[in-house]
Amino acid sequence: MAGFKRRELAERDRRLGAATLGELAARGIAVFCWCNRCGHNAELATETLIATLGPDFPVPDAGARLRCSACRGKDVATRPAWPSLGQVARHG
């Protein structure tokens, strides 16, 4: 994702009050990560991210600090891994 688009999405999320890592940890919800380069996806434990980024860090912004474990790309999108969404076949 281009830098301009990433900044615009981050700003929109801040205005909408994006969930923080601490809020997810309190609910026992992991962070869903999707590589926009190769499509690899995984869930990360919220506590692991909090140890590095802190509890007040917005979930959508965490992707900018991650690298895909499959292709080593840095174009990673993140969102809460809401249990009701089930398995994700594609990112859209």
C-alpha atoms as an extended CHARMM CRD file, in Angstrom:
* protein
*
        92  EXT
         1         1  MET       CA              0.0000000000        0.0000000000        0.0000000000  PROA      1               0.0000000000
         2         2  ALA       CA              1.3860000000        3.3770000000       -0.9510000000  PROA      2               0.0000000000
         3         3  GLY       CA              2.4350000000        5.7300000000        1.8260000000  PROA      3               0.0000000000
         4         4  PHE       CA             -0.2450000000        8.2850000000        0.9500000000  PROA      4               0.0000000000
         5         5  LYS       CA             -3.0500000000        5.7280000000        1.1180000000  PROA      5               0.0000000000
         6         6  ARG       CA             -1.6770000000        4.2570000000        4.3530000000  PROA      6               0.0000000000
         7         7  ARG       CA             -1.5940000000        7.7110000000        5.9820000000  PROA      7               0.0000000000
         8         8  GLU       CA             -5.1360000000        8.4910000000        4.8010000000  PROA      8               0.0000000000
         9         9  LEU       CA             -6.4780000000        5.1950000000        6.1760000000  PROA      9               0.0000000000
        10        10  ALA       CA             -4.6490000000        5.7050000000        9.4630000000  PROA      10              0.0000000000
        11        11  GLU       CA             -6.1080000000        9.2020000000        9.8010000000  PROA      11              0.0000000000
        12        12  ARG       CA             -9.6180000000        7.9080000000        9.0880000000  PROA      12              0.0000000000
        13        13  ASP       CA             -9.2020000000        5.1800000000       11.6980000000  PROA      13              0.0000000000
        14        14  ARG       CA             -8.0280000000        7.7230000000       14.2850000000  PROA      14              0.0000000000
        15        15  ARG       CA            -11.1030000000        9.8620000000       13.6080000000  PROA      15              0.0000000000
        16        16  LEU       CA            -13.3520000000        6.8120000000       13.9870000000  PROA      16              0.0000000000
        17        17  GLY       CA            -11.6410000000        5.8150000000       17.2210000000  PROA      17              0.0000000000
        18        18  ALA       CA             -9.7600000000        2.6910000000       16.1710000000  PROA      18              0.0000000000
        19        19  ALA       CA             -9.4570000000       -0.0670000000       18.7670000000  PROA      19              0.0000000000
        20        20  THR       CA             -6.2200000000       -0.1890000000       20.7260000000  PROA      20              0.0000000000
        21        21  LEU       CA             -4.1150000000       -3.2090000000       21.5640000000  PROA      21              0.0000000000
        22        22  GLY       CA             -5.0260000000       -2.8080000000       25.2410000000  PROA      22              0.0000000000
        23        23  GLU       CA             -8.7500000000       -2.9150000000       24.4540000000  PROA      23              0.0000000000
        24        24  LEU       CA             -8.3010000000       -6.1460000000       22.5050000000  PROA      24              0.0000000000
        25        25  ALA       CA             -6.2020000000       -7.7120000000       25.2720000000  PROA      25              0.0000000000
        26        26  ALA       CA             -8.9150000000       -6.9160000000       27.8250000000  PROA      26              0.0000000000
        27        27  ARG       CA            -11.3930000000       -8.8700000000       25.6690000000  PROA      27              0.0000000000
        28        28  GLY       CA             -8.9810000000      -11.7060000000       24.8950000000  PROA      28              0.0000000000
        29        29  ILE       CA             -8.9720000000      -10.9380000000       21.1520000000  PROA      29              0.0000000000
        30        30  ALA       CA             -5.9110000000      -11.4690000000       18.9470000000  PROA      30              0.0000000000
        31        31  VAL       CA             -4.7730000000       -9.2960000000       16.0250000000  PROA      31              0.0000000000
        32        32  PHE       CA             -5.4680000000      -10.5850000000       12.4980000000  PROA      32              0.0000000000
        33        33  CYS       CA             -2.6640000000       -9.7960000000       10.0490000000  PROA      33              0.0000000000
        34        34  TRP       CA             -2.8900000000       -9.9510000000        6.2520000000  PROA      34              0.0000000000
        35        35  CYS       CA              0.0170000000       -9.4920000000        3.8360000000  PROA      35              0.0000000000
        36        36  ASN       CA             -1.1580000000       -7.3970000000        0.9040000000  PROA      36              0.0000000000
        37        37  ARG       CA              1.8280000000       -8.6220000000       -1.1080000000  PROA      37              0.0000000000
        38        38  CYS       CA              1.4250000000      -12.4210000000       -0.9620000000  PROA      38              0.0000000000
        39        39  GLY       CA             -1.8970000000      -12.9950000000        0.8290000000  PROA      39              0.0000000000
        40        40  HSD       CA             -0.3830000000      -14.8260000000        3.7980000000  PROA      40              0.0000000000
        41        41  ASN       CA             -2.3910000000      -14.2900000000        6.9760000000  PROA      41              0.0000000000
        42        42  ALA       CA             -2.0050000000      -15.0980000000       10.6440000000  PROA      42              0.0000000000
        43        43  GLU       CA             -3.1830000000      -14.0970000000       14.0920000000  PROA      43              0.0000000000
        44        44  LEU       CA             -0.7660000000      -12.5430000000       16.5590000000  PROA      44              0.0000000000
        45        45  ALA       CA             -1.2050000000      -12.6000000000       20.3090000000  PROA      45              0.0000000000
        46        46  THR       CA             -2.1240000000       -9.1170000000       21.4720000000  PROA      46              0.0000000000
        47        47  GLU       CA              0.1820000000       -9.4100000000       24.4940000000  PROA      47              0.0000000000
        48        48  THR       CA              3.1840000000       -9.8840000000       22.1900000000  PROA      48              0.0000000000
        49        49  LEU       CA              2.4020000000       -6.6520000000       20.3490000000  PROA      49              0.0000000000
        50        50  ILE       CA              1.7240000000       -4.7780000000       23.5890000000  PROA      50              0.0000000000
        51        51  ALA       CA              5.1960000000       -5.6990000000       24.8600000000  PROA      51              0.0000000000
        52        52  THR       CA              6.6870000000       -3.8840000000       21.8590000000  PROA      52              0.0000000000
        53        53  LEU       CA              4.1690000000       -1.1660000000       20.9670000000  PROA      53              0.0000000000
        54        54  GLY       CA              2.2920000000       -0.5050000000       24.2190000000  PROA      54              0.0000000000
        55        55  PRO       CA             -1.3980000000       -0.8720000000       25.1430000000  PROA      55              0.0000000000
        56        56  ASP       CA             -2.5200000000        2.4600000000       23.6290000000  PROA      56              0.0000000000
        57        57  PHE       CA             -1.2450000000        1.6400000000       20.1340000000  PROA      57              0.0000000000
        58        58  PRO       CA             -4.0740000000        1.5940000000       17.5070000000  PROA      58              0.0000000000
        59        59  VAL       CA             -4.6290000000       -1.8380000000       15.9510000000  PROA      59              0.0000000000
        60        60  PRO       CA             -4.7360000000       -0.5950000000       12.3010000000  PROA      60              0.0000000000
        61        61  ASP       CA             -1.3330000000        1.0900000000       12.7260000000  PROA      61              0.0000000000
        62        62  ALA       CA              0.3700000000       -2.0900000000       13.9790000000  PROA      62              0.0000000000
        63        63  GLY       CA              0.7040000000       -3.4480000000       10.4310000000  PROA      63              0.0000000000
        64        64  ALA       CA              3.2000000000       -0.7280000000        9.5530000000  PROA      64              0.0000000000
        65        65  ARG       CA              5.5170000000       -2.1980000000       12.2020000000  PROA      65              0.0000000000
        66        66  LEU       CA              5.2580000000       -5.8090000000       11.0000000000  PROA      66              0.0000000000
        67        67  ARG       CA              6.9090000000       -7.9340000000        8.3230000000  PROA      67              0.0000000000
        68        68  CYS       CA              5.2780000000      -10.9420000000        6.6300000000  PROA      68              0.0000000000
        69        69  SER       CA              6.8160000000      -14.2140000000        7.8030000000  PROA      69              0.0000000000
        70        70  ALA       CA              6.1670000000      -15.7980000000        4.3810000000  PROA      70              0.0000000000
        71        71  CYS       CA              7.5060000000      -13.2490000000        1.8610000000  PROA      71              0.0000000000
        72        72  ARG       CA              9.2310000000      -10.7670000000        4.2210000000  PROA      72              0.0000000000
        73        73  GLY       CA              7.0930000000       -7.9650000000        2.7520000000  PROA      73              0.0000000000
        74        74  LYS       CA              6.2170000000       -4.9200000000        4.8500000000  PROA      74              0.0000000000
        75        75  ASP       CA              2.7600000000       -4.2660000000        3.3850000000  PROA      75              0.0000000000
        76        76  VAL       CA              0.7620000000       -5.7880000000        6.2400000000  PROA      76              0.0000000000
        77        77  ALA       CA             -2.7980000000       -4.8580000000        7.1930000000  PROA      77              0.0000000000
        78        78  THR       CA             -4.0750000000       -5.4820000000       10.7240000000  PROA      78              0.0000000000
        79        79  ARG       CA             -7.4980000000       -5.6140000000       12.3670000000  PROA      79              0.0000000000
        80        80  PRO       CA             -9.0720000000       -7.2620000000       15.4120000000  PROA      80              0.0000000000
        81        81  ALA       CA             -9.5120000000      -11.0220000000       14.9650000000  PROA      81              0.0000000000
        82        82  TRP       CA            -13.1920000000      -10.9300000000       15.8560000000  PROA      82              0.0000000000
        83        83  PRO       CA            -14.3140000000      -14.5150000000       16.6010000000  PROA      83              0.0000000000
        84        84  SER       CA            -17.6070000000      -14.1010000000       14.7270000000  PROA      84              0.0000000000
        85        85  LEU       CA            -15.8700000000      -13.4950000000       11.3840000000  PROA      85              0.0000000000
        86        86  GLY       CA            -14.5570000000      -17.0650000000       11.0970000000  PROA      86              0.0000000000
        87        87  GLN       CA            -11.9270000000      -18.1730000000        8.5870000000  PROA      87              0.0000000000
        88        88  VAL       CA            -11.0080000000      -15.5460000000        6.0020000000  PROA      88              0.0000000000
        89        89  ALA       CA            -10.5180000000      -16.8290000000        2.4680000000  PROA      89              0.0000000000
        90        90  ARG       CA             -9.4820000000      -13.5140000000        0.9640000000  PROA      90              0.0000000000
        91        91  HSD       CA             -8.8950000000       -9.9280000000        1.9830000000  PROA      91              0.0000000000
        92        92  GLY       CA            -11.3470000000       -7.4000000000        0.6270000000  PROA      92              0.0000000000
